[in-house]
Amino acid sequence: MKRIEIGHGSGGKLTRDLIENVFLKYLKSEELTPLEDAALINLNNNRAAMTTDSYVIRPLFFPGGNIGKLSVCGTANDLVVSGAIPRYMSLGFIIEEGFPLEDLEQIVESISLTAGDAGIHIVTGDTKVVERNKGDGVYINTTGIGEIVKPMSAQNISDGDTIIITGTVGDHGTSIAIAREEFTIESRVESDCAPLHTLLTPLFEIEGIKWMRDPTRGGAATVLVELSETTGLGVQLIEESVPVREDVKFIAEMLGYDPIYLANEGKALIVTSKESAPEVIETLRKHPLGANSAIIGQVNSTFSGVRLKTKIGGERMLDMLEEEMLPRIC
């Protein structure tokens, strides 16, 4: 009998298989099938975006944030990369018996501060408590609703389009690896956890913007492999153009991780027309969260899959992770 494995929650190939072979088999709908970060819905001819997520991160507190801040950022960013301005959010807490009230208050305070920064109203919620040793501290489920301004779709992408990343990759995954104290490493790497609405909404005014995605589980590599599979187009990446912090690169190499597969919680991948790319980069770099924005590749119709041109001049094909390098990352 087949059973759920930890890799089914990785955001990689096993996750994709689970979605296609189980969830879409029974839950297929016009809104769900595109498998974007948020579904575009129609409420009396007023277009909105809706997304949901669950946060089971370990540890609950990490350099640069905690599960509360992460839950708001993750939800807000899924909306904004779908072309929507985040407006409303629900919160569902599953709390383990015996969880320190002081820790819960710190998490809720982070939610309040981050939601305020993101312009999000918390409008409904739910709380459940499970028996001691049955809940791993606290889990949070969210639903977010945003106002569609510029709908994004992978179907808009075409040959020659430019691929942009808004900053350094792998910061969140590296900070979580260190925070788990499974490795004797001293580092100042902090999670990049941040709401991206003020960085990305100015791009809605640029004509050539076609698609965005925040590369969380599975990192930028997995997102681009999914994009290639969805569009049938190839992706050519340039390794030396992908921004990576030197300390992140060093720690990832020491632990056997590839930064391009590590999770990010404050970055976005953007596909835009070649003509609009300079304006996009200029706009991003005006914002503190976009200071390290870079063009990292282009869309190519002459092949399929994702090819990474290495620093030494070779090429390697990128694929989805079979299993999560670092489980419980968000």
NORLINBEL-V266428 format. One record per residue. N is the residue number from 0. RES is the residue in one letter. PSI is psi in degrees with one decimal (* if undefined). Layout:
BEGIN
((N	RES	PSI) (N	RES	PSI))
END
This chain:
BEGIN
((0	M	127.9) (1	K	143.4) (2	R	161.8) (3	I	133.6) (4	E	163.2) (5	I	-31.1) (6	G	-18.2) (7	H	-15.1) (8	G	15.8) (9	S	-16.9) (10	G	4.1) (11	G	-145.6) (12	K	-42.9) (13	L	-37.4) (14	T	-46.1) (15	R	-43.9) (16	D	-41.8) (17	L	-43.5) (18	I	-47.1) (19	E	-37.5) (20	N	-16.6) (21	V	-62.5) (22	F	-51.3) (23	L	-23.0) (24	K	-36.0) (25	Y	-20.7) (26	L	19.3) (27	K	134.6) (28	S	163.7) (29	E	-36.3) (30	E	-33.7) (31	L	-35.9) (32	T	-36.2) (33	P	-19.7) (34	L	41.1) (35	E	176.5) (36	D	-26.4) (37	A	146.3) (38	A	138.4) (39	L	121.8) (40	I	159.0) (41	N	113.8) (42	L	97.4) (43	N	46.4) (44	N	6.6) (45	N	113.7) (46	R	134.2) (47	A	162.5) (48	A	142.2) (49	M	134.4) (50	T	156.6) (51	T	151.4) (52	D	159.6) (53	S	140.1) (54	Y	120.0) (55	V	33.5) (56	I	148.8) (57	R	122.4) (58	P	167.0) (59	L	-29.8) (60	F	133.6) (61	F	161.9) (62	P	118.3) (63	G	-1.7) (64	G	-167.3) (65	N	179.1) (66	I	-29.6) (67	G	-51.6) (68	K	-43.2) (69	L	-40.8) (70	S	-37.0) (71	V	-46.3) (72	C	-46.0) (73	G	-42.6) (74	T	-46.2) (75	A	-41.4) (76	N	-34.6) (77	D	-33.1) (78	L	-47.6) (79	V	-35.3) (80	V	-11.9) (81	S	4.5) (82	G	21.4) (83	A	152.3) (84	I	120.1) (85	P	135.2) (86	R	-52.3) (87	Y	154.0) (88	M	143.6) (89	S	158.2) (90	L	129.5) (91	G	122.6) (92	F	131.9) (93	I	109.8) (94	I	137.1) (95	E	137.1) (96	E	132.6) (97	G	-2.9) (98	F	133.4) (99	P	128.1) (100	L	-34.8) (101	E	-41.0) (102	D	-40.1) (103	L	-43.0) (104	E	-38.9) (105	Q	-39.6) (106	I	-45.5) (107	V	-37.5) (108	E	-41.4) (109	S	-39.8) (110	I	-46.3) (111	S	-46.8) (112	L	-43.1) (113	T	-40.2) (114	A	-39.8) (115	G	-43.6) (116	D	-34.5) (117	A	-2.6) (118	G	26.1) (119	I	136.8) (120	H	125.7) (121	I	115.2) (122	V	-14.0) (123	T	162.5) (124	G	178.7) (125	D	148.8) (126	T	132.1) (127	K	146.8) (128	V	130.8) (129	V	164.2) (130	E	155.7) (131	R	137.8) (132	N	15.7) (133	K	-1.7) (134	G	-1.6) (135	D	39.4) (136	G	-86.4) (137	V	139.0) (138	Y	150.4) (139	I	131.9) (140	N	138.8) (141	T	154.7) (142	T	133.0) (143	G	144.2) (144	I	133.1) (145	G	163.2) (146	E	118.5) (147	I	127.5) (148	V	-47.0) (149	K	95.7) (150	P	136.6) (151	M	140.9) (152	S	138.6) (153	A	-20.9) (154	Q	-12.8) (155	N	-13.5) (156	I	143.6) (157	S	170.5) (158	D	134.6) (159	G	-7.6) (160	D	154.1) (161	T	141.2) (162	I	129.1) (163	I	141.5) (164	I	141.0) (165	T	-0.9) (166	G	-168.9) (167	T	144.6) (168	V	152.3) (169	G	2.2) (170	D	-46.5) (171	H	-49.1) (172	G	-39.3) (173	T	-42.2) (174	S	-37.0) (175	I	-41.2) (176	A	-41.9) (177	I	-40.5) (178	A	-24.1) (179	R	-9.6) (180	E	29.3) (181	E	-11.6) (182	F	140.5) (183	T	74.9) (184	I	130.6) (185	E	126.2) (186	S	154.0) (187	R	15.1) (188	V	126.6) (189	E	154.3) (190	S	147.4) (191	D	13.0) (192	C	116.2) (193	A	146.2) (194	P	137.9) (195	L	8.0) (196	H	-40.2) (197	T	-23.9) (198	L	-42.7) (199	L	-30.6) (200	T	-31.0) (201	P	-24.0) (202	L	-19.0) (203	F	-21.1) (204	E	-9.3) (205	I	125.9) (206	E	-37.8) (207	G	-3.6) (208	I	129.8) (209	K	-35.0) (210	W	147.3) (211	M	156.4) (212	R	140.7) (213	D	120.4) (214	P	85.2) (215	T	-109.6) (216	R	133.1) (217	G	-9.0) (218	G	-169.7) (219	A	-36.2) (220	A	-48.0) (221	T	-40.6) (222	V	-41.5) (223	L	-31.9) (224	V	-43.4) (225	E	-42.4) (226	L	-43.9) (227	S	-42.7) (228	E	-37.3) (229	T	-41.5) (230	T	-20.8) (231	G	8.7) (232	L	156.9) (233	G	159.4) (234	V	123.3) (235	Q	115.6) (236	L	149.6) (237	I	111.3) (238	E	-44.9) (239	E	-11.8) (240	S	-14.7) (241	V	117.3) (242	P	127.2) (243	V	130.0) (244	R	145.0) (245	E	-39.7) (246	D	-35.5) (247	V	-43.8) (248	K	-44.4) (249	F	-47.7) (250	I	-41.7) (251	A	-44.1) (252	E	-39.3) (253	M	-35.2) (254	L	-4.1) (255	G	23.0) (256	Y	154.6) (257	D	116.5) (258	P	-30.6) (259	I	-13.5) (260	Y	-4.1) (261	L	149.9) (262	A	148.5) (263	N	147.5) (264	E	15.4) (265	G	30.2) (266	K	161.0) (267	A	142.4) (268	L	138.1) (269	I	136.0) (270	V	125.7) (271	T	164.2) (272	S	153.1) (273	K	-37.7) (274	E	-32.9) (275	S	-11.4) (276	A	-45.6) (277	P	-39.3) (278	E	-37.9) (279	V	-48.1) (280	I	-44.5) (281	E	-43.5) (282	T	-44.2) (283	L	-42.6) (284	R	-9.6) (285	K	-16.4) (286	H	141.0) (287	P	-34.4) (288	L	-11.2) (289	G	15.2) (290	A	-30.0) (291	N	22.0) (292	S	144.9) (293	A	148.2) (294	I	124.2) (295	I	-2.8) (296	G	-168.1) (297	Q	162.5) (298	V	139.0) (299	N	126.4) (300	S	-1.6) (301	T	-7.1) (302	F	172.0) (303	S	161.2) (304	G	-172.3) (305	V	119.7) (306	R	129.6) (307	L	116.3) (308	K	115.2) (309	T	167.3) (310	K	-24.7) (311	I	6.2) (312	G	-3.6) (313	G	-172.7) (314	E	145.6) (315	R	147.7) (316	M	136.0) (317	L	142.7) (318	D	169.0) (319	M	149.9) (320	L	136.4) (321	E	-40.3) (322	E	158.5) (323	E	128.5) (324	M	-37.6) (325	L	92.6) (326	P	162.8) (327	R	49.3) (328	I	-18.0) (329	C	*))
END
